Amino acid sequence: MTKKVALACSHCGTRNYSTASKKEAERLELKKFCNTCNAHTLHRETK
């Protein structure tokens, strides 16, 4: 089962992306481009 999650920038905190996640035990972490920071930063799954 997949659930829809939001990804927030670890540097500035803005929620830029949403994706589907299958894992429930650990939070998803991806390196994505942040328009606010204007750089590639680590984005983490939010609640």
mmCIF entry with sequence, helices, sheets and N, C-alpha, C, O atoms, coordinates in Angstrom:
data_MODEL
# 
_entry.id   MODEL 
# 
_entity.id                         1 
_entity.type                       polymer 
_entity.pdbx_number_of_molecules   1 
# 
_entity_poly.entity_id                      1 
_entity_poly.type                           'polypeptide(L)' 
_entity_poly.nstd_linkage                   no 
_entity_poly.nstd_monomer                   no 
_entity_poly.pdbx_seq_one_letter_code       MTKKVALACSHCGTRNYSTASKKEAERLELKKFCNTCNAHTLHRETK 
_entity_poly.pdbx_seq_one_letter_code_can   MTKKVALACSHCGTRNYSTASKKEAERLELKKFCNTCNAHTLHRETK 
_entity_poly.pdbx_strand_id                 A 
# 
loop_
_entity_poly_seq.entity_id 
_entity_poly_seq.num 
_entity_poly_seq.mon_id 
_entity_poly_seq.hetero 
1 1  MET n 
1 2  THR n 
1 3  LYS n 
1 4  LYS n 
1 5  VAL n 
1 6  ALA n 
1 7  LEU n 
1 8  ALA n 
1 9  CYS n 
1 10 SER n 
1 11 HIS n 
1 12 CYS n 
1 13 GLY n 
1 14 THR n 
1 15 ARG n 
1 16 ASN n 
1 17 TYR n 
1 18 SER n 
1 19 THR n 
1 20 ALA n 
1 21 SER n 
1 22 LYS n 
1 23 LYS n 
1 24 GLU n 
1 25 ALA n 
1 26 GLU n 
1 27 ARG n 
1 28 LEU n 
1 29 GLU n 
1 30 LEU n 
1 31 LYS n 
1 32 LYS n 
1 33 PHE n 
1 34 CYS n 
1 35 ASN n 
1 36 THR n 
1 37 CYS n 
1 38 ASN n 
1 39 ALA n 
1 40 HIS n 
1 41 THR n 
1 42 LEU n 
1 43 HIS n 
1 44 ARG n 
1 45 GLU n 
1 46 THR n 
1 47 LYS n 
# 
_struct_asym.id          A 
_struct_asym.entity_id   1 
# 
_struct_sheet.id               AA1 
_struct_sheet.type             ? 
_struct_sheet.number_strands   4 
_struct_sheet.details          ? 
# 
loop_
_struct_sheet_order.sheet_id 
_struct_sheet_order.range_id_1 
_struct_sheet_order.range_id_2 
_struct_sheet_order.offset 
_struct_sheet_order.sense 
AA1 1 2 ? anti-parallel 
AA1 2 3 ? anti-parallel 
AA1 3 4 ? anti-parallel 
# 
loop_
_struct_sheet_range.sheet_id 
_struct_sheet_range.id 
_struct_sheet_range.beg_label_comp_id 
_struct_sheet_range.beg_label_asym_id 
_struct_sheet_range.beg_label_seq_id 
_struct_sheet_range.pdbx_beg_PDB_ins_code 
_struct_sheet_range.end_label_comp_id 
_struct_sheet_range.end_label_asym_id 
_struct_sheet_range.end_label_seq_id 
_struct_sheet_range.pdbx_end_PDB_ins_code 
_struct_sheet_range.beg_auth_comp_id 
_struct_sheet_range.beg_auth_asym_id 
_struct_sheet_range.beg_auth_seq_id 
_struct_sheet_range.end_auth_comp_id 
_struct_sheet_range.end_auth_asym_id 
_struct_sheet_range.end_auth_seq_id 
AA1 1 ARG A 15 ? SER A 21 ? ARG A 15 SER A 21 
AA1 2 LYS A 3  ? CYS A 9  ? LYS A 3  CYS A 9  
AA1 3 ALA A 39 ? GLU A 45 ? ALA A 39 GLU A 45 
AA1 4 GLU A 29 ? CYS A 34 ? GLU A 29 CYS A 34 
# 
loop_
_atom_site.group_PDB 
_atom_site.id 
_atom_site.type_symbol 
_atom_site.label_atom_id 
_atom_site.label_alt_id 
_atom_site.label_comp_id 
_atom_site.label_asym_id 
_atom_site.label_entity_id 
_atom_site.label_seq_id 
_atom_site.pdbx_PDB_ins_code 
_atom_site.Cartn_x 
_atom_site.Cartn_y 
_atom_site.Cartn_z 
_atom_site.occupancy 
_atom_site.B_iso_or_equiv 
_atom_site.pdbx_formal_charge 
_atom_site.auth_seq_id 
_atom_site.auth_comp_id 
_atom_site.auth_asym_id 
_atom_site.auth_atom_id 
_atom_site.pdbx_PDB_model_num 
ATOM 1   N N  . MET A 1 1  ? 0.840  -1.181 0.000  1.00 0.00 ? 1  MET A N  1 
ATOM 2   C CA . MET A 1 1  ? 0.000  0.000  0.000  1.00 0.00 ? 1  MET A CA 1 
ATOM 3   C C  . MET A 1 1  ? 0.882  1.241  0.000  1.00 0.00 ? 1  MET A C  1 
ATOM 4   O O  . MET A 1 1  ? 1.856  1.310  0.750  1.00 0.00 ? 1  MET A O  1 
ATOM 5   N N  . THR A 1 2  ? 0.555  2.206  -0.823 1.00 0.00 ? 2  THR A N  1 
ATOM 6   C CA . THR A 1 2  ? 1.321  3.455  -0.888 1.00 0.00 ? 2  THR A CA 1 
ATOM 7   C C  . THR A 1 2  ? 0.516  4.582  -0.259 1.00 0.00 ? 2  THR A C  1 
ATOM 8   O O  . THR A 1 2  ? -0.714 4.595  -0.305 1.00 0.00 ? 2  THR A O  1 
ATOM 9   N N  . LYS A 1 3  ? 1.237  5.521  0.327  1.00 0.00 ? 3  LYS A N  1 
ATOM 10  C CA . LYS A 1 3  ? 0.582  6.706  0.879  1.00 0.00 ? 3  LYS A CA 1 
ATOM 11  C C  . LYS A 1 3  ? 1.269  7.935  0.311  1.00 0.00 ? 3  LYS A C  1 
ATOM 12  O O  . LYS A 1 3  ? 2.460  7.900  0.000  1.00 0.00 ? 3  LYS A O  1 
ATOM 13  N N  . LYS A 1 4  ? 0.530  9.006  0.179  1.00 0.00 ? 4  LYS A N  1 
ATOM 14  C CA . LYS A 1 4  ? 1.061  10.249 -0.365 1.00 0.00 ? 4  LYS A CA 1 
ATOM 15  C C  . LYS A 1 4  ? 1.706  11.056 0.757  1.00 0.00 ? 4  LYS A C  1 
ATOM 16  O O  . LYS A 1 4  ? 1.093  11.295 1.798  1.00 0.00 ? 4  LYS A O  1 
ATOM 17  N N  . VAL A 1 5  ? 2.953  11.471 0.532  1.00 0.00 ? 5  VAL A N  1 
ATOM 18  C CA . VAL A 1 5  ? 3.691  12.229 1.543  1.00 0.00 ? 5  VAL A CA 1 
ATOM 19  C C  . VAL A 1 5  ? 4.242  13.506 0.926  1.00 0.00 ? 5  VAL A C  1 
ATOM 20  O O  . VAL A 1 5  ? 4.445  13.588 -0.286 1.00 0.00 ? 5  VAL A O  1 
ATOM 21  N N  . ALA A 1 6  ? 4.482  14.501 1.774  1.00 0.00 ? 6  ALA A N  1 
ATOM 22  C CA . ALA A 1 6  ? 5.081  15.760 1.336  1.00 0.00 ? 6  ALA A CA 1 
ATOM 23  C C  . ALA A 1 6  ? 6.551  15.757 1.722  1.00 0.00 ? 6  ALA A C  1 
ATOM 24  O O  . ALA A 1 6  ? 6.929  15.229 2.768  1.00 0.00 ? 6  ALA A O  1 
ATOM 25  N N  . LEU A 1 7  ? 7.382  16.358 0.863  1.00 0.00 ? 7  LEU A N  1 
ATOM 26  C CA . LEU A 1 7  ? 8.812  16.471 1.133  1.00 0.00 ? 7  LEU A CA 1 
ATOM 27  C C  . LEU A 1 7  ? 9.149  17.929 1.435  1.00 0.00 ? 7  LEU A C  1 
ATOM 28  O O  . LEU A 1 7  ? 8.805  18.825 0.664  1.00 0.00 ? 7  LEU A O  1 
ATOM 29  N N  . ALA A 1 8  ? 9.823  18.160 2.560  1.00 0.00 ? 8  ALA A N  1 
ATOM 30  C CA . ALA A 1 8  ? 10.187 19.512 2.976  1.00 0.00 ? 8  ALA A CA 1 
ATOM 31  C C  . ALA A 1 8  ? 11.703 19.673 2.928  1.00 0.00 ? 8  ALA A C  1 
ATOM 32  O O  . ALA A 1 8  ? 12.444 18.745 3.252  1.00 0.00 ? 8  ALA A O  1 
ATOM 33  N N  . CYS A 1 9  ? 12.150 20.838 2.526  1.00 0.00 ? 9  CYS A N  1 
ATOM 34  C CA . CYS A 1 9  ? 13.576 21.153 2.467  1.00 0.00 ? 9  CYS A CA 1 
ATOM 35  C C  . CYS A 1 9  ? 14.146 21.165 3.890  1.00 0.00 ? 9  CYS A C  1 
ATOM 36  O O  . CYS A 1 9  ? 13.557 21.762 4.791  1.00 0.00 ? 9  CYS A O  1 
ATOM 37  N N  . SER A 1 10 ? 15.280 20.510 4.087  1.00 0.00 ? 10 SER A N  1 
ATOM 38  C CA . SER A 1 10 ? 15.881 20.459 5.416  1.00 0.00 ? 10 SER A CA 1 
ATOM 39  C C  . SER A 1 10 ? 16.560 21.773 5.784  1.00 0.00 ? 10 SER A C  1 
ATOM 40  O O  . SER A 1 10 ? 16.824 22.021 6.960  1.00 0.00 ? 10 SER A O  1 
ATOM 41  N N  . HIS A 1 11 ? 16.845 22.614 4.800  1.00 0.00 ? 11 HIS A N  1 
ATOM 42  C CA . HIS A 1 11 ? 17.531 23.880 5.071  1.00 0.00 ? 11 HIS A CA 1 
ATOM 43  C C  . HIS A 1 11 ? 16.544 25.000 5.413  1.00 0.00 ? 11 HIS A C  1 
ATOM 44  O O  . HIS A 1 11 ? 16.684 25.650 6.449  1.00 0.00 ? 11 HIS A O  1 
ATOM 45  N N  . CYS A 1 12 ? 15.550 25.229 4.551  1.00 0.00 ? 12 CYS A N  1 
ATOM 46  C CA . CYS A 1 12 ? 14.619 26.343 4.782  1.00 0.00 ? 12 CYS A CA 1 
ATOM 47  C C  . CYS A 1 12 ? 13.251 25.894 5.302  1.00 0.00 ? 12 CYS A C  1 
ATOM 48  O O  . CYS A 1 12 ? 12.528 26.700 5.888  1.00 0.00 ? 12 CYS A O  1 
ATOM 49  N N  . GLY A 1 13 ? 12.879 24.616 5.099  1.00 0.00 ? 13 GLY A N  1 
ATOM 50  C CA . GLY A 1 13 ? 11.626 24.097 5.640  1.00 0.00 ? 13 GLY A CA 1 
ATOM 51  C C  . GLY A 1 13 ? 10.419 24.184 4.725  1.00 0.00 ? 13 GLY A C  1 
ATOM 52  O O  . GLY A 1 13 ? 9.332  23.765 5.123  1.00 0.00 ? 13 GLY A O  1 
ATOM 53  N N  . THR A 1 14 ? 10.563 24.711 3.508  1.00 0.00 ? 14 THR A N  1 
ATOM 54  C CA . THR A 1 14 ? 9.417  24.799 2.616  1.00 0.00 ? 14 THR A CA 1 
ATOM 55  C C  . THR A 1 14 ? 9.085  23.426 2.042  1.00 0.00 ? 14 THR A C  1 
ATOM 56  O O  . THR A 1 14 ? 9.972  22.613 1.782  1.00 0.00 ? 14 THR A O  1 
ATOM 57  N N  . ARG A 1 15 ? 7.787  23.184 1.851  1.00 0.00 ? 15 ARG A N  1 
ATOM 58  C CA . ARG A 1 15 ? 7.332  21.909 1.304  1.00 0.00 ? 15 ARG A CA 1 
ATOM 59  C C  . ARG A 1 15 ? 7.178  22.069 -0.205 1.00 0.00 ? 15 ARG A C  1 
ATOM 60  O O  . ARG A 1 15 ? 6.238  22.708 -0.679 1.00 0.00 ? 15 ARG A O  1 
ATOM 61  N N  . ASN A 1 16 ? 8.115  21.481 -0.958 1.00 0.00 ? 16 ASN A N  1 
ATOM 62  C CA . ASN A 1 16 ? 8.179  21.679 -2.394 1.00 0.00 ? 16 ASN A CA 1 
ATOM 63  C C  . ASN A 1 16 ? 7.616  20.521 -3.203 1.00 0.00 ? 16 ASN A C  1 
ATOM 64  O O  . ASN A 1 16 ? 7.083  20.739 -4.291 1.00 0.00 ? 16 ASN A O  1 
ATOM 65  N N  . TYR A 1 17 ? 7.718  19.309 -2.706 1.00 0.00 ? 17 TYR A N  1 
ATOM 66  C CA . TYR A 1 17 ? 7.375  18.129 -3.496 1.00 0.00 ? 17 TYR A CA 1 
ATOM 67  C C  . TYR A 1 17 ? 6.413  17.229 -2.742 1.00 0.00 ? 17 TYR A C  1 
ATOM 68  O O  . TYR A 1 17 ? 6.372  17.238 -1.512 1.00 0.00 ? 17 TYR A O  1 
ATOM 69  N N  . SER A 1 18 ? 5.635  16.449 -3.494 1.00 0.00 ? 18 SER A N  1 
ATOM 70  C CA . SER A 1 18 ? 4.822  15.391 -2.920 1.00 0.00 ? 18 SER A CA 1 
ATOM 71  C C  . SER A 1 18 ? 5.067  14.135 -3.737 1.00 0.00 ? 18 SER A C  1 
ATOM 72  O O  . SER A 1 18 ? 5.230  14.199 -4.955 1.00 0.00 ? 18 SER A O  1 
ATOM 73  N N  . THR A 1 19 ? 5.091  12.998 -3.066 1.00 0.00 ? 19 THR A N  1 
ATOM 74  C CA . THR A 1 19 ? 5.386  11.733 -3.720 1.00 0.00 ? 19 THR A CA 1 
ATOM 75  C C  . THR A 1 19 ? 4.674  10.606 -2.983 1.00 0.00 ? 19 THR A C  1 
ATOM 76  O O  . THR A 1 19 ? 4.103  10.825 -1.915 1.00 0.00 ? 19 THR A O  1 
ATOM 77  N N  . ALA A 1 20 ? 4.704  9.410  -3.543 1.00 0.00 ? 20 ALA A N  1 
ATOM 78  C CA . ALA A 1 20 ? 4.124  8.240  -2.911 1.00 0.00 ? 20 ALA A CA 1 
ATOM 79  C C  . ALA A 1 20 ? 5.226  7.443  -2.231 1.00 0.00 ? 20 ALA A C  1 
ATOM 80  O O  . ALA A 1 20 ? 6.319  7.292  -2.778 1.00 0.00 ? 20 ALA A O  1 
ATOM 81  N N  . SER A 1 21 ? 4.939  6.933  -1.036 1.00 0.00 ? 21 SER A N  1 
ATOM 82  C CA . SER A 1 21 ? 5.920  6.174  -0.272 1.00 0.00 ? 21 SER A CA 1 
ATOM 83  C C  . SER A 1 21 ? 5.305  4.858  0.177  1.00 0.00 ? 21 SER A C  1 
ATOM 84  O O  . SER A 1 21 ? 4.145  4.817  0.586  1.00 0.00 ? 21 SER A O  1 
ATOM 85  N N  . LYS A 1 22 ? 6.081  3.784  0.100  1.00 0.00 ? 22 LYS A N  1 
ATOM 86  C CA . LYS A 1 22 ? 5.613  2.472  0.544  1.00 0.00 ? 22 LYS A CA 1 
ATOM 87  C C  . LYS A 1 22 ? 6.070  2.138  1.953  1.00 0.00 ? 22 LYS A C  1 
ATOM 88  O O  . LYS A 1 22 ? 5.368  1.438  2.683  1.00 0.00 ? 22 LYS A O  1 
ATOM 89  N N  . LYS A 1 23 ? 7.254  2.638  2.349  1.00 0.00 ? 23 LYS A N  1 
ATOM 90  C CA . LYS A 1 23 ? 7.818  2.290  3.654  1.00 0.00 ? 23 LYS A CA 1 
ATOM 91  C C  . LYS A 1 23 ? 7.192  3.139  4.757  1.00 0.00 ? 23 LYS A C  1 
ATOM 92  O O  . LYS A 1 23 ? 6.965  4.335  4.578  1.00 0.00 ? 23 LYS A O  1 
ATOM 93  N N  . GLU A 1 24 ? 6.921  2.517  5.884  1.00 0.00 ? 24 GLU A N  1 
ATOM 94  C CA . GLU A 1 24 ? 6.348  3.215  7.023  1.00 0.00 ? 24 GLU A CA 1 
ATOM 95  C C  . GLU A 1 24 ? 7.340  3.332  8.174  1.00 0.00 ? 24 GLU A C  1 
ATOM 96  O O  . GLU A 1 24 ? 7.161  4.175  9.053  1.00 0.00 ? 24 GLU A O  1 
ATOM 97  N N  . ALA A 1 25 ? 8.387  2.499  8.186  1.00 0.00 ? 25 ALA A N  1 
ATOM 98  C CA . ALA A 1 25 ? 9.307  2.455  9.319  1.00 0.00 ? 25 ALA A CA 1 
ATOM 99  C C  . ALA A 1 25 ? 10.232 3.665  9.357  1.00 0.00 ? 25 ALA A C  1 
ATOM 100 O O  . ALA A 1 25 ? 10.449 4.239  10.424 1.00 0.00 ? 25 ALA A O  1 
ATOM 101 N N  . GLU A 1 26 ? 10.780 4.063  8.214  1.00 0.00 ? 26 GLU A N  1 
ATOM 102 C CA . GLU A 1 26 ? 11.719 5.173  8.201  1.00 0.00 ? 26 GLU A CA 1 
ATOM 103 C C  . GLU A 1 26 ? 11.233 6.266  7.261  1.00 0.00 ? 26 GLU A C  1 
ATOM 104 O O  . GLU A 1 26 ? 10.468 6.011  6.331  1.00 0.00 ? 26 GLU A O  1 
ATOM 105 N N  . ARG A 1 27 ? 11.689 7.487  7.520  1.00 0.00 ? 27 ARG A N  1 
ATOM 106 C CA . ARG A 1 27 ? 11.265 8.615  6.692  1.00 0.00 ? 27 ARG A CA 1 
ATOM 107 C C  . ARG A 1 27 ? 12.074 8.686  5.410  1.00 0.00 ? 27 ARG A C  1 
ATOM 108 O O  . ARG A 1 27 ? 13.273 8.406  5.396  1.00 0.00 ? 27 ARG A O  1 
ATOM 109 N N  . LEU A 1 28 ? 11.410 9.058  4.351  1.00 0.00 ? 28 LEU A N  1 
ATOM 110 C CA . LEU A 1 28 ? 12.028 9.168  3.039  1.00 0.00 ? 28 LEU A CA 1 
ATOM 111 C C  . LEU A 1 28 ? 12.910 10.407 2.975  1.00 0.00 ? 28 LEU A C  1 
ATOM 112 O O  . LEU A 1 28 ? 12.502 11.481 3.416  1.00 0.00 ? 28 LEU A O  1 
ATOM 113 N N  . GLU A 1 29 ? 14.122 10.266 2.427  1.00 0.00 ? 29 GLU A N  1 
ATOM 114 C CA . GLU A 1 29 ? 15.044 11.388 2.245  1.00 0.00 ? 29 GLU A CA 1 
ATOM 115 C C  . GLU A 1 29 ? 15.567 11.366 0.821  1.00 0.00 ? 29 GLU A C  1 
ATOM 116 O O  . GLU A 1 29 ? 16.132 10.366 0.379  1.00 0.00 ? 29 GLU A O  1 
ATOM 117 N N  . LEU A 1 30 ? 15.381 12.464 0.104  1.00 0.00 ? 30 LEU A N  1 
ATOM 118 C CA . LEU A 1 30 ? 15.836 12.589 -1.277 1.00 0.00 ? 30 LEU A CA 1 
ATOM 119 C C  . LEU A 1 30 ? 16.540 13.923 -1.459 1.00 0.00 ? 30 LEU A C  1 
ATOM 120 O O  . LEU A 1 30 ? 16.204 14.902 -0.792 1.00 0.00 ? 30 LEU A O  1 
ATOM 121 N N  . LYS A 1 31 ? 17.509 13.966 -2.356 1.00 0.00 ? 31 LYS A N  1 
ATOM 122 C CA . LYS A 1 31 ? 18.177 15.213 -2.683 1.00 0.00 ? 31 LYS A CA 1 
ATOM 123 C C  . LYS A 1 31 ? 17.457 15.821 -3.883 1.00 0.00 ? 31 LYS A C  1 
ATOM 124 O O  . LYS A 1 31 ? 17.504 15.275 -4.986 1.00 0.00 ? 31 LYS A O  1 
ATOM 125 N N  . LYS A 1 32 ? 16.788 16.960 -3.661 1.00 0.00 ? 32 LYS A N  1 
ATOM 126 C CA . LYS A 1 32 ? 15.986 17.621 -4.685 1.00 0.00 ? 32 LYS A CA 1 
ATOM 127 C C  . LYS A 1 32 ? 16.367 19.094 -4.777 1.00 0.00 ? 32 LYS A C  1 
ATOM 128 O O  . LYS A 1 32 ? 17.062 19.623 -3.910 1.00 0.00 ? 32 LYS A O  1 
ATOM 129 N N  . PHE A 1 33 ? 15.899 19.753 -5.849 1.00 0.00 ? 33 PHE A N  1 
ATOM 130 C CA . PHE A 1 33 ? 16.149 21.177 -6.033 1.00 0.00 ? 33 PHE A CA 1 
ATOM 131 C C  . PHE A 1 33 ? 15.103 21.982 -5.276 1.00 0.00 ? 33 PHE A C  1 
ATOM 132 O O  . PHE A 1 33 ? 13.906 21.710 -5.377 1.00 0.00 ? 33 PHE A O  1 
ATOM 133 N N  . CYS A 1 34 ? 15.555 22.968 -4.521 1.00 0.00 ? 34 CYS A N  1 
ATOM 134 C CA . CYS A 1 34 ? 14.671 23.860 -3.772 1.00 0.00 ? 34 CYS A CA 1 
ATOM 135 C C  . CYS A 1 34 ? 14.688 25.231 -4.440 1.00 0.00 ? 34 CYS A C  1 
ATOM 136 O O  . CYS A 1 34 ? 15.751 25.832 -4.598 1.00 0.00 ? 34 CYS A O  1 
ATOM 137 N N  . ASN A 1 35 ? 13.518 25.729 -4.833 1.00 0.00 ? 35 ASN A N  1 
ATOM 138 C CA . ASN A 1 35 ? 13.426 27.039 -5.475 1.00 0.00 ? 35 ASN A CA 1 
ATOM 139 C C  . ASN A 1 35 ? 13.729 28.173 -4.505 1.00 0.00 ? 35 ASN A C  1 
ATOM 140 O O  . ASN A 1 35 ? 14.255 29.206 -4.920 1.00 0.00 ? 35 ASN A O  1 
ATOM 141 N N  . THR A 1 36 ? 13.416 28.007 -3.245 1.00 0.00 ? 36 THR A N  1 
ATOM 142 C CA . THR A 1 36 ? 13.668 29.047 -2.251 1.00 0.00 ? 36 THR A CA 1 
ATOM 143 C C  . THR A 1 36 ? 15.157 29.196 -1.978 1.00 0.00 ? 36 THR A C  1 
ATOM 144 O O  . THR A 1 36 ? 15.672 30.312 -1.923 1.00 0.00 ? 36 THR A O  1 
ATOM 145 N N  . CYS A 1 37 ? 15.854 28.068 -1.805 1.00 0.00 ? 37 CYS A N  1 
ATOM 146 C CA . CYS A 1 37 ? 17.298 28.086 -1.544 1.00 0.00 ? 37 CYS A CA 1 
ATOM 147 C C  . CYS A 1 37 ? 18.102 28.239 -2.832 1.00 0.00 ? 37 CYS A C  1 
ATOM 148 O O  . CYS A 1 37 ? 19.268 28.631 -2.791 1.00 0.00 ? 37 CYS A O  1 
ATOM 149 N N  . ASN A 1 38 ? 17.490 27.933 -3.967 1.00 0.00 ? 38 ASN A N  1 
ATOM 150 C CA . ASN A 1 38 ? 18.128 27.971 -5.280 1.00 0.00 ? 38 ASN A CA 1 
ATOM 151 C C  . ASN A 1 38 ? 19.337 27.029 -5.342 1.00 0.00 ? 38 ASN A C  1 
ATOM 152 O O  . ASN A 1 38 ? 20.377 27.361 -5.911 1.00 0.00 ? 38 ASN A O  1 
ATOM 153 N N  . ALA A 1 39 ? 19.167 25.833 -4.732 1.00 0.00 ? 39 ALA A N  1 
ATOM 154 C CA . ALA A 1 39 ? 20.237 24.838 -4.700 1.00 0.00 ? 39 ALA A CA 1 
ATOM 155 C C  . ALA A 1 39 ? 19.640 23.457 -4.478 1.00 0.00 ? 39 ALA A C  1 
ATOM 156 O O  . ALA A 1 39 ? 18.479 23.328 -4.088 1.00 0.00 ? 39 ALA A O  1 
ATOM 157 N N  . HIS A 1 40 ? 20.439 22.426 -4.728 1.00 0.00 ? 40 HIS A N  1 
ATOM 158 C CA . HIS A 1 40 ? 20.035 21.055 -4.433 1.00 0.00 ? 40 HIS A CA 1 
ATOM 159 C C  . HIS A 1 40 ? 20.287 20.796 -2.951 1.00 0.00 ? 40 HIS A C  1 
ATOM 160 O O  . HIS A 1 40 ? 21.423 20.880 -2.484 1.00 0.00 ? 40 HIS A O  1 
ATOM 161 N N  . THR A 1 41 ? 19.221 20.481 -2.214 1.00 0.00 ? 41 THR A N  1 
ATOM 162 C CA . THR A 1 41 ? 19.323 20.225 -0.781 1.00 0.00 ? 41 THR A CA 1 
ATOM 163 C C  . THR A 1 41 ? 18.607 18.932 -0.446 1.00 0.00 ? 41 THR A C  1 
ATOM 164 O O  . THR A 1 41 ? 17.872 18.388 -1.271 1.00 0.00 ? 41 THR A O  1 
ATOM 165 N N  . LEU A 1 42 ? 18.819 18.446 0.750  1.00 0.00 ? 42 LEU A N  1 
ATOM 166 C CA . LEU A 1 42 ? 18.166 17.241 1.222  1.00 0.00 ? 42 LEU A CA 1 
ATOM 167 C C  . LEU A 1 42 ? 16.729 17.562 1.597  1.00 0.00 ? 42 LEU A C  1 
ATOM 168 O O  . LEU A 1 42 ? 16.475 18.497 2.356  1.00 0.00 ? 42 LEU A O  1 
ATOM 169 N N  . HIS A 1 43 ? 15.789 16.788 1.067  1.00 0.00 ? 43 HIS A N  1 
ATOM 170 C CA . HIS A 1 43 ? 14.367 16.937 1.389  1.00 0.00 ? 43 HIS A CA 1 
ATOM 171 C C  . HIS A 1 43 ? 13.924 15.715 2.167  1.00 0.00 ? 43 HIS A C  1 
ATOM 172 O O  . HIS A 1 43 ? 14.207 14.583 1.775  1.00 0.00 ? 43 HIS A O  1 
ATOM 173 N N  . ARG A 1 44 ? 13.228 15.945 3.272  1.00 0.00 ? 44 ARG A N  1 
ATOM 174 C CA . ARG A 1 44 ? 12.774 14.864 4.133  1.00 0.00 ? 44 ARG A CA 1 
ATOM 175 C C  . ARG A 1 44 ? 11.256 14.794 4.152  1.00 0.00 ? 44 ARG A C  1 
ATOM 176 O O  . ARG A 1 44 ? 10.568 15.795 3.951  1.00 0.00 ? 44 ARG A O  1 
ATOM 177 N N  . GLU A 1 45 ? 10.751 13.598 4.396  1.00 0.00 ? 45 GLU A N  1 
ATOM 178 C CA . GLU A 1 45 ? 9.309  13.357 4.497  1.00 0.00 ? 45 GLU A CA 1 
ATOM 179 C C  . GLU A 1 45 ? 8.752  14.053 5.719  1.00 0.00 ? 45 GLU A C  1 
ATOM 180 O O  . GLU A 1 45 ? 9.348  13.993 6.794  1.00 0.00 ? 45 GLU A O  1 
ATOM 181 N N  . THR A 1 46 ? 7.608  14.716 5.567  1.00 0.00 ? 46 THR A N  1 
ATOM 182 C CA . THR A 1 46 ? 6.934  15.367 6.685  1.00 0.00 ? 46 THR A CA 1 
ATOM 183 C C  . THR A 1 46 ? 5.663  14.609 7.001  1.00 0.00 ? 46 THR A C  1 
ATOM 184 O O  . THR A 1 46 ? 5.232  13.754 6.227  1.00 0.00 ? 46 THR A O  1 
ATOM 185 N N  . LYS A 1 47 ? 5.067  14.921 8.131  1.00 0.00 ? 47 LYS A N  1 
ATOM 186 C CA . LYS A 1 47 ? 3.837  14.247 8.531  1.00 0.00 ? 47 LYS A CA 1 
ATOM 187 C C  . LYS A 1 47 ? 2.656  14.790 7.776  1.00 0.00 ? 47 LYS A C  1 
ATOM 188 O O  . LYS A 1 47 ? 1.530  14.339 7.984  1.00 0.00 ? 47 LYS A O  1 
# 
